[in-house]
Amino acid sequence: MTGIPAVSRRAVLGGAGAGLAVGAVGGAWGGRASARETRPSPGSARVAFHGPRQGGIVEPAQARVEWAAFDLLPGTGRDRAAGLLRDWSAAAARMAAGEPGGDGGGGIALDAGPNSLTVTFGFGAGLFDKLGLADRRPPALAALPAFPGDALDPARSDGDLWVQIGADDALVAVHALRVLRRLAAGTAAPRWQMAGFSRTPGATARPMTGRNLMGQVDGTNNPRPQDPDFAAKVFATGPDWMAGGSYAVLRRIRMLLDDWESLPTDRQERLVGRRKSDGAPLSGGPDAGERTPVDLAATAPDGTLAIAPDAHVRVAAPASNGGAAMLRRGFSFHDGLLADGAPDAGLLFAAFQADPAHGFVPVQQRLARGDGLSRFLRHEAGALFAVPPGAPEGGYVGQPLLEG
């Protein structure tokens, strides 16, 4: 598709206004809303695939996400794996530009624009052993520890390769996944697949931070690209093939919505630490807004802490975790009903960081033990992937590793 104006990552970062996400639940970055307002249709927006960093990390959460993990087939060597990443990268670049991705996909996106499509690739720990690259596996890709309350399903966790597809149109996202899955045939087999959603562009009268399925304003207190230490928290500096990449911790978190919705609003607010109506911190008083800084030392008129000791925003705050922080990017999911009639719904949570040992791990350890909100959450699947830097024109993601 020609004549479609591109949205560069630099333009996206320059438009930062609102925050990204907060706590153990992800959200959307309000900075892209102004760009959308100037466009006749969100379908025309595009994010270039090639560049120093992969898309789908700092860009705002799109309306739709598809996650898929693959395992390399027995006998797959480094050359075949490199060929797959080469084919995947080429197809992703074409689709990000609004062009056909190649064979497969059923033609379901023929009449759609790129819709801010991003495709992100990650490598699991098992890939390195299977390809004879164990000596190049980064220490930061070490297995995550078990956390209290985890009930992770191995069939829906881990994998050799991870694909994240984001788009503002569901058909565009599904089409991209179908194309990539077809290209993987004979080299890698699907291990698991998950789909999520966020607020659709233009769904509100004015740009607003989104909400999660608990009804909470969700996307306020995340590291921002303009922060002086943003890159140090989010992007790795080594080893050589990972410099400029990141590490993605994934979690499928089911929310006990029936139990949560039975609580009165003031009880929900106490567990989160923010007003449900507008996301303002409970420490800020009646005139506070969503962007009012959280004051963990503030007290209520009765002398108790305004932000409860087990409130989510307190337990997850960098100040409560030795400065540990990560870039959270989350999508809701609603996959029908469980056998007991409860909704199988919640959050697909991705956290990008320079090193999980100094990002996700200490925060999750504290959340699992002291977060009042955790009583309404079930961590049911998880994974950790190394997300290499982006690829230049003519190259492919992971090329320095697979050909180095």
N, C-alpha and C positions, 0 to 999 in steps of 0.2 A: 504494500500500500504506500503510495507516494503522497507528498504534500502534507504530511502530518507533522506538526511542530513537535520537536523533542523537548522533554523536560529533563535537563541535565541534573546530576546529583548536586552540582554546585548551586544551581538555582534552587533546588529543594532546600538545601541547608541554609541558604541565604534568606529564605522566607520564614525562618523559625520564629514563632510567636508563642504558641502554647507548648506545654510539656509533652512528653511521650506517654509514659505509663507509670504506674505506681504499685508497689507491694508485690504480692504473689499473683497479681492479675494484670494482664496487659491492656493496652489501649491504643488510641490513634493519636497521631501528632497533628495538632490543629494547624500547623504551619502550612499545610498544603491546601487548606480550604480557600484561601484567597486566590490561589492560582486556578482552582476549579471555577471560581465565580466568574473569571474572565473568559472561560472557554464555553463554546456553544454546547458542548457535550463532553461528559467525562470519558466517553469512548475514544476521543482523539488524543488523550494524554498518553505519553509514552516515556519510558525510562530506558536509556541506552544500556545495552547488555555489557558492552566492552568498557573497561575502565580499570583504575587501580584497585578498586574494591568491588565485590559482588553486590548486586542490588538485593533488596529485600532485607537489609539490615537497618540502615538509617532512614530509609524511605518510610512514609506514613503507611500504617496498616491499611491494605485495600479492603474492599467489601467482601472478598472471598479468598480463602486460602485452601490449598491442597498440599498435604504432606504425604510423602511416600518414601519408604525405605526399601532397598534392594540388597540381596546377597549375591555375591559373585558365584557363578556356577563352577562346579569342580573342573579343574583343568584350565581355568581362565588365567592367562599369564599377563605380564605387564603390558605387552603390546596390544592385546585385545582390550584390556581395561583402558589404555590410552586412546584406542580407537573409539570406544564408547564415549569417553569424556569429550573427545574431539567432535563426534557427531552430535552429542547433547548440546555442547556449547554453540555449535553452528546453528542448530535448530532453534535454540533459545534466543539467539541474536536475531534471527529472522522474525520470530513471533513477537519479540519485544518491539520490533519496528512495524508491526502490523502486517507482515508478509506471511504467506503460507509457510508452515513449519516443515513441510515435506509430506511423505506418505504417512497415512494413519490419521487418526483424529476424527474420521467420519465426516469432515467438512462442516462440523457444527458451528464453527466460528467464521465462516466465509464472509458473512455480511457485517461483521463487527470490527471495530478498530482495536488498537492494542490495549485500551483500558488500563493503562498504567501497569502492564504485565511486568513482573519480575520473576526470574528463575534463579534460585540459589542452590548450590551444590555443596554437600559436606561429606567427609570421609570418616567412617567409624574405625575403631581400633582393630577390628578383625581384618580389614582390608590390607593392613601392613603385613600381617603374617602370611596371608594368602598370596601376596605378590612379592614375597621375599624382601620386604622393606622394613623389617622389624627394627633395624638400626636407625631408621629415619622417623620412627614414630615419636612424636613430641611427648615429653613427660606430662604436659598438661592434659593429654588425652587418657590419662590413667583412669581406671574405673572409679565411678563415684561411690562413696560409702553408702551403706544402708541408712535410711533415716527412720526415726520412730513413726509408726503409722503407715509406712509405705505398703502397698499391696500391688506391686508392679507385675503385669502379665507379660511373661517373656515373649509370647507370640506377637505382642504389640509393642515391643521395646527393641532398642538397639538396631543393628543392621550395618552392612559394609558401606553402603552409599545412601545418602539422604538427598531428597529433592524437596524444596519448598517452592511452591508456585503461588504467587499472589496476583490478583487482578480485580478490577472493579466490576467485572461481569462474570457470573458463574460459568457460562458456556465457554468463555475464553480460557478460564482456568482449567476446566475439565478437558478442553481440547488440547491444551498444552501437555497435560498429564498423559493423555492417550498417545500423543506423538512420542513423548519420551519413553513411555512403556514399550511401544512398538520397536523403537530403536534399541532397547535393551535386550530384546529377544535373542537368545543364544549366548549371551554374555552374563546377564544378571537376571535373577528371578525376583518378582515382588515379594516382600516380606510382610509389610503392613501398609495400610493407607488410612488417612484421616482427613476430614474436611471440616472447615470452620467458616465463620462469617463475622463481619463487623458491620458498622453502620454504613448504609449506602450513601454516596455523595449526594448532597442536596436534600437529604431526608429531614433536615431541620431548617427553620426559617433563617437562622444565622449560624455561622460556624460555632460548634460546641464540642467539648470533649465527650466522647462516647460513654456508654454505660455497659456494664456486664450483665449477665443473667440474674445476678442478685439485685439488680436495679441501682447499683452504686455508680456514681460518676467515676470513671476509670481511665486515668491517663494524665496525672497531675505532677508527680514528683519523681521523674526519671532523670538520669543524666542527660544534659542537652549538648548538642554539637558545639555550641558557643562556649561551653565551660572549658576552662584552661586545661583540665585534666581528663577531658572526655576521651581522647584517643588512647591515653594510657590505661583507662578502665576497660575500653571496649576492644581495642585492636592489639594483636600480638606483635612482638618485635622479632621473634625468631621461633624455630630455626629458619634458615634462609628461605626455604620454600613457603613458609607460613608468615613471613614478615608482611604485615598489613592485613592479614586474615584475622579470624576471630574463632571463638569456640562457642558452639550453640548447645545449651542444655534444654532438652525438650521434656515436657510433662503433659500428660492428659489428666486433667484434674476434674473429677466429677463433683458437682455441687449438690448438696442435699437440699434441693430447692423447696420441697414440701415442708421440711422442718424449718428452714430459714424463713419462709413466708408466713409461718405461724407466729413468729416473734413480732412484738410491737415495734414500730419504727424507731423509737428511742433506744430500744435494746440493740437493734441492728446498728444504729449509729455509734453506740458505745463500743461495740465489738470492732468496728472499722476505725473509729476515731474521726470521722467526718460526717457532716450533715448529708442526709440522703438527697435533699432537695437540690442542692447546688454544689456539693463537694467541698464546702468550706470546712476547715479544721475546727474541731470542738474547742480548741484552745484560743480561737480568735474572737469570740464574742459574737453578738448578734449582727454586727456590721461587717464581719469577715466575708471574704469571697474565696473562690476556689484557689486563687493564687496567693492567698495570705500564707506566709510561712508558718509551718507547724512549730509551736512552742511546747516542747516536751516538759518544761518546768512549770508551765502555767497551772494555776489551781482554780477550782470552782469556788463559788461563794461559801460552800460548806467546808472548805479546806482540803477536799480531796483533789487528786490530779484531774485536770480537765481532760487529758488524754489518758485513759485507764491503763494500768500496768500491762494488761494483756491485749490492748487494742492493736490492731494490725499495723497501723501507721507507726506506732512506737516500736514494736518488735522488729519491723522490717527496715526501719530507718538506718542509714549509714552510721549515724551517731551511736546507734545501739549495737553496731557490728564492726567496730574498729575501722570504719570508713569503707567497708566492703560495699561495692555497688556493681550493677550490671544493667545493660540496656534491655528492658523487657518489651516484648512484642507479643500480644495475645489476641486470640480470636475465640469467640463463643462457638460451642457445638451443641446440637440438639438431635440426638440419634434415636428418637422414639422412646419407648417405655421398657423398663426392666420387668422381670417376671413378677415382681411384687406390685407393679403398677406405678412405681416411682419413675420420674423422668430420667432418662440417660442423657444428661445435659451438663454442661460446665464450660471449661476453659481449655483450649489448646495453648499452652504457655511456652514461649521460647525466650530464653535469656542469652544474650550475646555478651561475651566478656573476653578480656585478654588472657585470663587464667581462672578456670572454675574453682581452684583451690583458694583463691582470694576473692571470689565473687559469689557464685551460687552456693557453694558448700557451707561457708560459715553462716550465711543468712538463712538457708533452709534448715540447718541444724537448730538455730534459735527459733525459727517459726514452728518447727515440729514440736518443740518442747513448751513454748510459752505463748503462742498466738491463739487467742480465743476464737478466732475465725476458723482455725483448723478443725474444730469440732464439726464443721459443716462442709468439709472438703475431704475427698478421697483421691489420693494420687494412685492412678491405676496403670499408667504406662510411662516409660521414660527412656531417654537416650542421651548420649553425648557424641557430638561430631566436631571434627576440625573443619572449619570453613575456610578454605584457602583464599588468598587475595583474588581479585578479578583478573580477567584475561585481556591482553591487548588485541587490537584488530589482527586477525589472522592466527591468533593463538587460542588456547582452550584452558579452562579452569583445571588446575592441578598439573599443568605441563612441566613446571620445574621439578616436581616430585617424580612424576612418572618417566621423565626423560633425562633426569639429572644423573 
